[in-house]
Amino acid sequence: MTTETEKLFSDIHKFVSVGRTLMREGKIMELNGLDDQVKILCETVLQLTQEERIIYADWLQELLGDLKTLGDELVVQRDLVADEIRGMPSHQKANVAYRKVDASDGYHERDPDGDDE
């Protein structure tokens, strides 16, 4: 169980770290799966013995801090984007929104002709 628990901690820590790096670079962070990973970790920790829980208490505290920092950074990013959008004319807002969605879904990579239709 210990190896599985440590892998869960490592996977979530890596997920958060990569996400924070992407945000600093101005890229979009995909959050799919994070909540499932955290849920599995919590369920796994609940199955540990009291001695094992004590061992992982500091790990949990650090992970909680990482997740809180990620949440705070997401709020800042959201607010910056909202401020940017509020300052744009309507036609420009739609253009920016479509470009962000197109860039994040990889749609342009699926169209072998390069057509937008």
C-alpha positions as CSV (number, residue, x, y, z in Angstrom):
1,M,0.0,0.0,0.0
2,T,2.9,2.4,0.8
3,T,4.2,2.3,-2.8
4,E,0.8,2.9,-4.2
5,T,0.2,5.8,-1.8
6,E,3.6,7.4,-2.6
7,K,2.8,7.1,-6.4
8,L,-0.5,8.9,-5.9
9,F,1.2,11.7,-4.0
10,S,3.9,11.9,-6.7
11,D,1.3,11.9,-9.6
12,I,-0.8,14.7,-8.0
13,H,2.3,16.7,-7.1
14,K,3.5,16.4,-10.7
15,F,0.1,17.3,-12.1
16,V,0.0,20.5,-9.9
17,S,3.6,21.4,-10.8
18,V,3.1,21.0,-14.5
19,G,-0.2,23.0,-14.3
20,R,1.5,25.9,-12.5
21,T,4.2,25.9,-15.1
22,L,1.7,26.0,-17.9
23,M,-0.1,28.9,-16.3
24,R,3.1,30.9,-15.8
25,E,3.8,30.4,-19.5
26,G,0.3,31.7,-20.3
27,K,-1.0,28.4,-21.5
28,I,-4.2,26.7,-20.7
29,M,-4.2,24.1,-17.9
30,E,-6.4,21.1,-18.2
31,L,-7.9,20.1,-14.8
32,N,-9.6,16.9,-16.0
33,G,-8.7,14.0,-13.6
34,L,-7.3,16.1,-10.7
35,D,-10.4,15.7,-8.6
36,D,-10.4,11.9,-9.2
37,Q,-6.8,11.6,-8.3
38,V,-7.3,13.5,-5.0
39,K,-10.4,11.4,-4.2
40,I,-8.5,8.2,-4.7
41,L,-5.6,9.5,-2.6
42,C,-8.0,10.4,0.2
43,E,-9.7,7.0,0.1
44,T,-6.3,5.3,0.1
45,V,-5.0,7.3,3.1
46,L,-8.2,6.4,5.0
47,Q,-7.3,2.7,4.6
48,L,-3.8,3.1,6.0
49,T,-2.9,2.2,9.6
50,Q,-2.6,5.0,12.2
51,E,1.2,4.7,12.0
52,E,1.2,5.1,8.2
53,R,-1.2,8.0,8.4
54,I,1.2,9.8,10.7
55,I,4.0,9.2,8.3
56,Y,2.0,10.8,5.5
57,A,0.5,13.7,7.5
58,D,3.3,16.1,6.4
59,W,2.8,14.9,2.8
60,L,-0.9,15.6,3.0
61,Q,-0.2,19.1,4.5
62,E,2.2,19.9,1.7
63,L,-0.2,18.7,-1.0
64,L,-3.0,20.7,0.5
65,G,-0.7,23.8,0.3
66,D,0.1,23.0,-3.3
67,L,-3.5,22.6,-4.2
68,K,-4.5,25.9,-2.4
69,T,-1.7,27.7,-4.3
70,L,-2.9,26.3,-7.6
71,G,-6.4,27.4,-6.8
72,D,-5.3,30.9,-5.9
73,E,-3.3,31.1,-9.2
74,L,-6.3,29.9,-11.2
75,V,-8.4,32.7,-9.6
76,V,-5.8,35.3,-10.5
77,Q,-5.6,34.0,-14.1
78,R,-9.4,34.0,-14.4
79,D,-9.6,37.6,-13.2
80,L,-6.9,38.7,-15.6
81,V,-8.7,37.1,-18.5
82,A,-12.0,38.6,-17.4
83,D,-10.4,42.1,-17.2
84,E,-8.9,41.6,-20.6
85,I,-12.3,40.6,-22.1
86,R,-14.2,43.4,-20.5
87,G,-11.9,45.9,-22.2
88,M,-12.5,44.5,-25.7
89,P,-15.1,45.4,-28.3
90,S,-17.7,42.6,-28.8
91,H,-16.4,41.4,-32.2
92,Q,-12.9,41.2,-30.8
93,K,-14.2,39.2,-27.7
94,A,-15.7,36.5,-30.0
95,N,-12.5,36.3,-32.0
96,V,-10.3,35.8,-28.9
97,A,-12.7,33.3,-27.5
98,Y,-12.7,31.2,-30.7
99,R,-8.9,31.3,-30.9
100,K,-8.5,30.1,-27.3
101,V,-11.0,27.2,-27.8
102,D,-9.4,26.3,-31.1
103,A,-5.9,26.3,-29.6
104,S,-6.9,24.3,-26.6
105,D,-8.9,21.5,-28.4
106,G,-6.3,20.8,-31.1
107,Y,-9.0,21.2,-33.8
108,H,-6.7,22.7,-36.3
109,E,-4.5,19.5,-36.1
110,R,-7.4,17.3,-37.1
111,D,-8.2,19.2,-40.3
112,P,-5.8,17.8,-42.9
113,D,-6.8,20.4,-45.5
114,G,-6.2,23.3,-43.2
115,D,-9.7,24.6,-43.9
116,D,-11.7,26.1,-41.1
117,E,-15.0,24.8,-42.4
